[in-house]
Amino acid sequence: MKLSDLSDDQWFKRLSARRDDNARTVSKLWAYYDNRQPMYHVARILAEQDNKFPSLTVNWCRKYIRSMDGRSILEGFGYVGQDSLDDDMQKIMLRNELDLKHSLNNTSTMVTGWSYGMVGPSDDGARITIESPDSMAVERDPLTGEVVAALNFWSSDIEDAADDRAVLHLPDPRGGSRLIDYELGKPVGEKRQEWMAAPSKAQASGLVPVVPFLNQERWGRPSSQLVDLIPVVDAANFTATSMMATILRHAMPRILAINIQSAMFLNQDGSVNSNALKAATGEMWVVPAPEDEEGNLLPDNDVPDVDIKQLPASDLRNFHDTMSLLARIGAGLCDLTPSDFGFGVSDNPPSAESINESKRERLLGIERFNRQQGAGYERIMRYALAVEGQEVGKRLISPKFREPATPTKQSMADAAVKALENGIADTYQARVDYGYTATQIADIEGRERAAREQESETFERVLRPVPPLSSGE
């Protein structure tokens, strides 16, 4: 059956099933980001130690994603060929708080592999929202990549996580598009809950204003940034939890007592006498003397040789070296340094320039990610301008991102001064390179102009010829 032949309910079931598949996939990835992933390989270790301590987990996944997101900052929108930001697009961005939602979009795209931007009308103008892949599903044209159908779920009750509302956006064969609201009906008697559709609402535009943000898209399929790091994190969690078990048993001095009568450390009911054996950090290892069934010493062992000794603590260097090795492997996969994961701090390059050079691949990766996200933002802003009745035409929109290297003011000043001294740039360009905005540069130039005019006026007044004195003076 062709997609164009599907009814509204068939579209709803098709996209609803796709959303359910997305939710199962992304829930596993979000679990690693939130450091609450199931750890079957660690559960046995904890059970063997009678659950005396919790598992020790290292959340390198969140550290990696935040390091990427922290250097991917959306500053505004402008048209290609213009250095300045466009005022109309800046108003749309700030009104919709895209400067804040950009971080949410980055995190979802990197962790799960994709997210969605949705544009619609509101009383103030275009309304832009960022949607998670576990609440939305779309159908894309395999030729153009454009979204031809979208289904978005949400809950009408903030305290209830269960979705009971949905909206289906479809193109209308007669022109324009249609919105169909769905509501999850309440069960009546033995009747199950079912989704009920409301009458469709006609939309003037034939476009479905939903933009997918796909991470490292490969023929329509995105991938998560965490795919390569997850096995390393699992190994690190296993190593760290095993180290905790070793600390409990072998990393502290232990008392070994041999040939101790059981009555000295056991109560009559067979429980351990807490007054006789006190070990807050573990156990005392006791080897009882030979006894009969009533707990009396055997005749040949009336006076056994009691032997109490202290066992030396074991070294945990093997765990430390293993964690350090895993940190180096994980850091290499993420284009980070081991110091970013808390290891190899002493190996850090001494200067800021050397640190940035060691993270060159990371900066290049963030620039590629910004270009990837920028393509989606360009389309979102084009939809938003259309909602507000502004014709963009063939003008190309360019999202502006902050320099991911985040150079210091000192390094920016040094570069600007060198460019000016070598004749590569004039004073205006040097100020731009330093980071001044167009408004700040105009203010500086105005003050300089006023100072020059005042200086010129003072110079003319000093050199103005003094009129000769009259004979009566």
KASUL-V7926 format. One record per pair of residues at least 6 apart in sequence whose ideal C-beta (glycine too) atoms are under 6 Angstrom apart, sorted by sequence separation. I is the first residue (numbers start at 1). J is the second residue. D is the distance in whole Angstrom. If there is no record, write none. Layout:
i={I/I}
j={J/J}
d={D/D}
//
This chain:
i={31/109/171/172/187/267/291/331/338/339/349/419/78/108/119/120/140/141/215/216/277/331/385/78/155/156/170/214/265/289/290/76/77/119/138/139/155/156/184/185/339/349/105/139/153/169/328/331/382/420/431/118/154/184/185/265/290/327/77/138/167/168/265/289/42/117/118/153/182/183/76/137/167/327/416/116/152/182/289/136/166/327/381/151/180/181/416/135/416/114/150/324/378/116/164/180/112/149/337/413/35/178/179/377/412/412/35/108/105/374/104/176/177/260/262/335/176/335/33/74/176/260/261/32/33/101/177/252/255/256/257/258/176/259/335/370/96/263/262/69/72/92/248/171/69/367/69/366/169/363/65/363/65/259/259/259/258/356/257/256/255/256/253/254/150/150/253/147/252/251/147/251/250/251/138/243/33/29/29/239/239/26/119/236/235/118/116/117/232/116/232/114/115/232/114/114/229/113/109/229/228/109/26/26/114/113/113/22/23/113/22/110/19/18/15/15/11/12/213/61/211/211/211/8/61/60/209/58/57/56/56/55/56/53/32/29/45/49/41/32/42/45/126/119/126/126/117/125/119/119/121/60/64/60/89/92/72/71/72/77/79/80/80/77/78/77/78/76/75/75/73/71/84}
j={37/115/177/178/193/273/297/337/344/345/355/425/85/115/126/127/147/148/222/223/284/338/392/86/163/164/178/222/273/297/298/85/86/128/147/148/164/165/193/194/348/358/115/149/163/179/338/341/392/430/441/129/165/195/196/276/301/338/89/150/179/180/277/301/55/130/131/166/195/196/90/151/181/341/430/131/167/197/304/152/182/343/397/168/197/198/433/153/434/133/169/343/397/136/184/200/133/170/358/434/57/200/201/399/434/435/59/132/130/399/130/202/203/286/288/361/203/362/61/102/204/288/289/61/62/130/206/281/284/285/286/287/206/289/365/401/128/295/295/103/106/126/282/206/106/404/107/404/208/404/107/405/110/304/305/306/307/405/308/309/310/311/310/311/208/210/313/208/313/313/210/314/314/316/210/319/111/111/112/322/323/112/209/326/326/210/210/211/326/212/329/212/213/330/213/214/330/215/213/333/333/215/133/134/222/222/223/133/134/224/134/225/137/137/137/151/149/168/376/226/376/379/380/180/233/233/383/236/237/240/241/241/244/244/226/224/241/245/238/230/241/245/384/380/387/388/380/388/383/384/387/330/334/341/381/384/366/366/370/381/395/396/398/397/398/399/400/400/400/402/402/404/438}
d={4/5/5/5/5/5/6/6/4/5/5/4/5/4/6/5/6/5/5/5/5/5/5/5/5/6/5/4/5/6/5/4/6/6/5/5/6/5/6/5/5/6/5/4/4/6/5/5/6/4/5/5/5/6/5/4/5/5/4/5/6/4/5/6/5/6/5/5/5/6/5/5/5/4/4/4/5/5/4/5/4/4/5/5/5/4/4/5/4/5/5/5/5/5/4/5/5/5/6/6/6/4/4/4/5/6/4/6/5/4/5/6/4/5/5/4/5/4/5/4/5/6/6/5/6/5/5/6/5/5/5/4/5/4/6/5/4/6/6/6/5/6/6/6/4/6/6/4/5/5/6/5/5/4/6/5/4/6/5/5/6/6/5/4/5/4/5/5/5/5/5/6/4/6/6/4/5/5/5/5/6/4/4/5/6/5/6/4/6/6/6/6/5/4/6/5/6/5/5/6/5/5/5/5/5/4/5/5/4/5/6/4/4/4/4/4/6/6/5/5/5/5/5/5/6/5/5/5/5/4/5/5/5/5/6/5/5/5/5/6/5/6/4/6/4/5/5/5/4/5/5/6/5/6/6/5/6/5/6/5/5/4/5/6/6/6/6/5/5/5/4/4/6}
//
